[in-house]
Amino acid sequence: MWFKNLYFFAFTRPFKWTEQELEQHLSEHPFTPCKSTEQSHFGWVNALGKHGNTLVHGASGSYLLCARKEEKILPAPVIKEMLEERCAKLEEEQGRSATKKEKEQFKEDITFELLPRAFSRFNDTHGYISPEHNIIVINSSSRGKAEDFLALLRKVLGTLPVTSFSPDQAPDEVMTDWITEQNLSENFQLGMEAEFNALGDDGAVIRVKNQDLSSDEIKAHIDAEKYAVKVAIEWDDALSCILCDDLAIKKLKFFDVLHEQNDDIDKDDIVARIDADFTLMAGEINRFIVDLLGEFSLKTTDYLDEEEK
């Protein structure tokens, strides 16, 4: 249940659906396995997996959701080999090469024939909505998968007014200032990992690990007009992560002091433990996001329509 990577977005209008209303909307688009000739399928599953029986799990004002995607795996070399065989057969029979349109049709036919025998890959993506903090947080290392989660939620709700956080000052400039000026707030500390990019599409990329970011070596890279695009940080003695210049959070780790807070819960009561872990985790992530946005002079309500604030 503990999230490992985060993409988070702001609502431009308050999220006003209740837990029951959200459950009803999601139930209209549940996950079902692919049919024999379908290549992928995307839908909602129980938020707590096999330990729950609802698509929405509410706790302390936040709503946990889980989207599942099934994709049929079709090996590209197999398709290529079969395509070449059909093109060769056509050339042998008709004395000419296959046209682009014919190749596309061959490939489509091959895919249709192979789908019933293909293996499936399943991927679950969790996310939660915090109406109080005006954010939706998605546990994904891929922005594409986070966007897919939002798109599916938008589909079932009919609308989903969300946007990315976009500071006035470029995040890479702010993160570089953290290193050069040591001006992070007291709740934050720099870690020992970073990535620096020089300007331009062909600019140098420098990655450092287990490196003091205040060292002369790092200062030399910054003096050479390289900007920090990824920086390791720690927050409030509670968690560590890698912050990226699109405000994505990677390699999120919660410290033992947090995990231990729920050790008094009966380990056999799995649902109670999951519920407690989610409540604790969401609360800490919400506080972390509020503090992090403050470093960029942002608030979680900044993108609400003026009449909604």
N, C-alpha and C positions, 0 to 999 in steps of 0.2 A: 504493500500500500504506500510505502514511502516513495515519493516521486524522485526521479534521478536527473531529469532535464526539464526545463521550463520554457514555454512561450506564453506570454501573458498579454492580454488585450484589454482595452478600456471600452466600456459601454458609452455610447453617445446619447442614449436615453436610459433611464433607470430600468433594471430588469424587474418586472412586476408580476411575472408568473409565480403562482404558488407551487409548492412541491407536488400537490395533487394535480394541478393543471399541467405541470411539466411531465408528470408520469403519463397522463392521458395522451399528450401529444407524442411522446416517444413511443408509446405502445402502438401507434399507428404505423411505425416503421421499424419493427423488430428485425434483428438479424435472422436470416434464414440461409441455409447452405446453398451454394451454387447448384443450379440445375446442370445436367450433363453437358449442355452446350454453352453455358455461361462462363465467361472468363474471370469475372470478379463479382463480389457482392459485399455490400456495406450496410450495417444496421446496428441497432442498439441491443446490448445484452445487460444482464443483471449487474448493477454497479458493484456489488460485492462478490461477483462471480458465483461459484457453486455454494457460497455461504449465505447468499441472499436470494430474495424472490421479487425484488422490485428493480425497475430500471433507474430509479432515482433514489439515492440514499442521502437524506438530509441530516445534518448535524451542526449544531451551533450556528445556524443561519446560512450554512453553505450547502450546495447541492452537488453531490458526486455523481458523475455519469461515466459510462464506458461504451465506446464504439468498437465494433469488431469488423475486420475486413478479411475476407477470404479471397485469395488470388490463386488461379491455376498456374502451375509452373510448366512452361513449355520451353525446353532447351533450344536455344537459338541454333546450335550446330545441327540438330536434328531437322529443324525446319529448313535450314539452308541446304542440307543434303537432299531432302525430298524435293525442294524447289528446283535444284539443279537437275535432278532426275527427270522431272516433268518437262523442263525446258529442253533438255536433250532429246526426250522422246518426241516432242513437237517438232524439233528441228529435223529429226530423222524421218518423221512421217510426212512433213510438209516442205522440207528443204529450205526452211527460213528460221530466223531467230524469233523468239517470243517478244512481243511488244511489251512496253512498260505496263499497259493496262492488263495484258494477259498474265504477266508476272504477279501483279497485285491480286488478280483473281485466283491464281494458283495458290498464293500464300494464304489468302482468305479461306480457300477450300481445305488446305492442309491444316490450318489452325482449327477449323470446325471439326475435322476428322479426329484430331489428336485430343481435343478437350475432354471427351468422356474418359480417356485413359490417363489424364494428367494428374499428378499429385497436387495437393492443395497446401498453401502456406497461409496460416492464420496470424493476424496481428491485432492485439487489443490496445486501444489508446484511452487512457483515463484523463478526465478533466473535471474541474469543479468550478462552479459559479459562486461568487461571493457578492450578493446584491448590496450588502452593507458597504463593501469596499469598491463596488462598481467595476469589478474585474472578472474575467474568466481566465483560468490558468490551466494549461494543457501539458501533460507529462509526455513530452516528445523531444527527441534530438533533431527532428527534421521539421523545418518550417512547412514543407509541403504536407506532411501528415497533420500538423496542427491546423492548417488551412482546410484540409479535408474534413476534420472534426467540426470546424466552424460551419462549413458548407452543409454538412449533414444536419446539424442543429438548426441552421437557417431554413433548411428544407422542411423540417417537421413543424417549426414554429411559424413559418411564413415570413418571418423577418428576424434579423439578428443585427441590430445596429452596433457594431463594434469597430474599433480602429486600433492601429498600432500606436504605441507611445513614441513621440518624435520630439526630442529636446531641441530647443533653439540652437544650442551649441552642439556641434557634432560629438557623438559619444567618444570617438577615438581621440579627439582633442582633450576632452574632459579626463579620460583615463590616463592619457599621457601626463596631464597636469598632476594627477594623483601621485605619479611616480616622481616627477621633477620637483613639485612643490610640497609633497607630503601633506596635502590638505584634505585628506579624507576625514569624515567625522569620527568621533571617538568610538562609535559602535563598529567601525570597520577597521580591518587591518589588511595590508597587502600580503599576498602569499609569495610563493617562490616559483611562479610559473607565468609566462607571458608570451605573446606573439606580437611582433612589430612588422609593419609594412611600410616600405618607401612609397612615395607618391608615384602614380602612373601605373598603367596596366602591366608593364614589364618591370615594376619596381621590385627591389630585393625583399625577401621574406626571412625574418629571423625568429626562430623559436627557441626559447630558453626554458629549462626545467631545473629545479633545485638550485636556483640562482637568486642571490640577493638583488632585488630590483632597485636598490639604492646604490649599487656598486658603480664604480667608474666605467666598467665595461658597458653596462646598460646606458649610462649617461652618454657614452660615445655614440651609441646607436641613435639616441634621441637627437644629439647634436648634429648627426648626419641626416636629419629630417626624416626619421622613421617614426611612425605613430603606433601607439599601442592599440591593437584591434582585439586582443584577448588578454585578460588579466585575472590572475587568481586572487580571490579575496576571502576573508573570513568575516563573519558578522556575529556580534553579540555573544560570543562564546557558545554559539548554537549550531552554526553550519559553516561550511566552506563550499566554494564553487568557482567555476570559470565564467566570468562575465564577458560576453562578446559585444562587438560594436553595434549590433542590431538589438541589444538588450536581451538577447537570449541567454539563458542560464544553462551551462553544461557541467557535468560531473558534480552534481549537487550531492553533498554528503552531510547528514545530520550527525552531530556529535553524540557520544554515548550518554551524556548528561540528559539529553532529550528522550532517547529510547528508554532509559531507566525509569522515567517518570510513570510509565504504565506497567512496571514490573509487578505491582501488587494485584493486578487483575488476573483472575484464574485463567491459566493457560488453556484449560479445556473449554472455556467459553470463548470460542474463536470469534464469534460475531461481536461480542463486547470488546474484545481486544482490537479488532479491526476498526470498530467505531471509535474507540478511544484514540487509536493511532491516527486515524484520519482527522479527528477533531484537533488533536495536538499539532499535527503536521500543517493543516490548513491555517491554523491560527498563527504559527510561526512564519509560514510563507507570506501570509498577508502582512504581518509586521515587517518582514524583510523587504517586501516590495515597496511598502510605504516609505521605509527608510532609504532604499536604493533610489527611488524616484526623486526623493528629496535632494540627493547628490547631484541630480540633473535639473534641479529647480522645477520639478513637476509634482503634481498631486494626482491621485487616482480619479478625481472628479473633473480634471481639467478639460475633458473632451465632451462633457455633458452640454447639451444645448442650453443656452443661457436661461431660458424660461424653466428648465428642469432643475437648475442648481438651487 
